[in-house]
Amino acid sequence: MSEAALAEEAAALDAADGLAAKRAEFDLDDEVVYLDGNSLGALPRGVAGRLSDVVGREWGRLGIRSWEESGWWTAPERVGDRIGRLIGAAPGQVVAGDSTSVNVFKAVVAAVRLTDTGSRDEVLVDAATFPTDGYIARSAARMTGCRIRAVDAADMAREAGPRTAVALVNHVDYRTGRLHDLPGTTAALRAAGAHTVWDLCHSAGALPVRLDADGADFAVGCTYKYLNGGPGAPAFLYVRRALQDRFDSPLPGWNSHADPFAMDPAYAPAAGAVRGRVGTPEILSLLALDAALDVWDGVGLAAVRAKSLALTDFFLRCVEAYVPEGRVASVTPEAHAERGSQVSLRYGAGAGEVMAELIRRGVVGDHRRPDVLRFGFTPLYTRFADAERAARVLGEVIEAREAARR
Ligand SMILES: *Cc1c(COP(=O)(O)O)cnc(C)c1O
């Protein structure tokens, strides 16, 4: 297909896009095609004003009174419930705070502690996991007297056995963009008597997640990717309601105490999602996240998913049209049921240089060593015209490299 035909198709798709108006709620540079929202989401326009009020009035004028009067103390649960709506969790099961790494630790240790001591001593970890999850799970296993076994996410259901305490799985693979089977894997682990910890870093805000309906036990995820919470925004922890009374946090800080201001030397855990808290919440970044979540008002994840798949399909067609044959190969699954919200293209030696040149030309994706070019599609602000331009510039960059070598 010709460039003119693809550009025309992009314009028609953008004109028919029911989410198109959402883009105006983000502060974006129109000269740049931003395809890295799976690493750091774009800035929602409402954040700066809200933060300035939090700093100037709530902190500057009200000071200590804001813990009560501005609702700071309960913000982790309140923001947690807002995230819960986006991941299929009824209120009271999600708390916002700490990093994903720290929440992985809480969830994996707590999951092992749910099993009778000694009866189950195996922690399964996604063989292709984002590294931090693997490091933390390994340490958590060591601390709880478990062995760790790396298993492909797709094989978890088959590999779980009578000694398996917990499986830690990335819902979407950060490198390839492969979407794993949350309902099926969760049910199989449950049937094997084990618990699941899902890492939703690349699915929260990118596609529909139904934690309650699918019976997930624990879930964690970050909020600075598809949830646009800002650099280092607090992560979240989901603990299924039925497990909350038995949730034994390995980090029982005073914020998780049933009566924190009693300053009791003896620990007594609070009920509910609060039990996942540790220390004083990171109020500035938590309230920036709270403001960022406003862009989700009135947005359904089904519409987000439909646009995400249409965007990635269209981008792949544009890549096929613009990039000389055989230069790149998609490592992201073709099947919609197995695709997250990104496209990863394998390019031989020089992938890092190709991405650097793309960024110089105003197309921002990222490079994952050694040879993957990663393009994240965020349906609230990515246009079909952006997908077309990104593929066109990629083709130009690759052709220019080859011409320079001839
Ligand atoms: C981005 C990401 C993380 C990041 O963890 P932090 O503690 O926020 O640095 C963890 N796991 C996965 C799967 C990720 O994609």
The ligand as an SDF file (V2000), in Angstrom:
LIG
                    3D

 15 15  0  0  0  0  0  0  0  0999 V2000
    8.1690   -1.6370   35.1150 C   0  0  0  0  0  0  0  0  0  0  0  0
    8.1380   -2.9410   35.8280 C   0  0  0  0  0  0  0  0  0  0  0  0
    8.5720   -3.0580   37.1520 C   0  0  0  0  0  0  0  0  0  0  0  0
    9.1450   -1.8750   37.8620 C   0  0  0  0  0  0  0  0  0  0  0  0
    9.3320   -2.0700   39.2240 O   0  0  0  0  0  0  0  0  0  0  0  0
    9.6990   -0.8030   40.1380 P   0  0  0  0  0  0  0  0  0  0  0  0
    9.7800   -1.3490   41.4930 O   0  0  0  0  0  0  0  0  0  0  0  0
    8.6210    0.2100   39.9240 O   0  0  0  0  0  0  0  0  0  0  0  0
   10.9850   -0.2470   39.6440 O   0  0  0  0  0  0  0  0  0  0  0  0
    8.4390   -4.2950   37.7700 C   0  0  0  0  0  0  0  0  0  0  0  0
    7.9140   -5.3570   37.1160 N   0  0  0  0  0  0  0  0  0  0  0  0
    7.5060   -5.2680   35.8330 C   0  0  0  0  0  0  0  0  0  0  0  0
    6.9220   -6.4610   35.1480 C   0  0  0  0  0  0  0  0  0  0  0  0
    7.6200   -4.0690   35.1500 C   0  0  0  0  0  0  0  0  0  0  0  0
    7.2400   -3.9810   33.8840 O   0  0  0  0  0  0  0  0  0  0  0  0
  1  2  1  0
  2  3  1  0
  2 14  2  0
  3  4  1  0
  3 10  2  0
  4  5  1  0
  5  6  1  0
  6  7  2  0
  6  8  1  0
  6  9  1  0
 10 11  1  0
 11 12  2  0
 12 13  1  0
 12 14  1  0
 14 15  1  0
M  END
$$$$
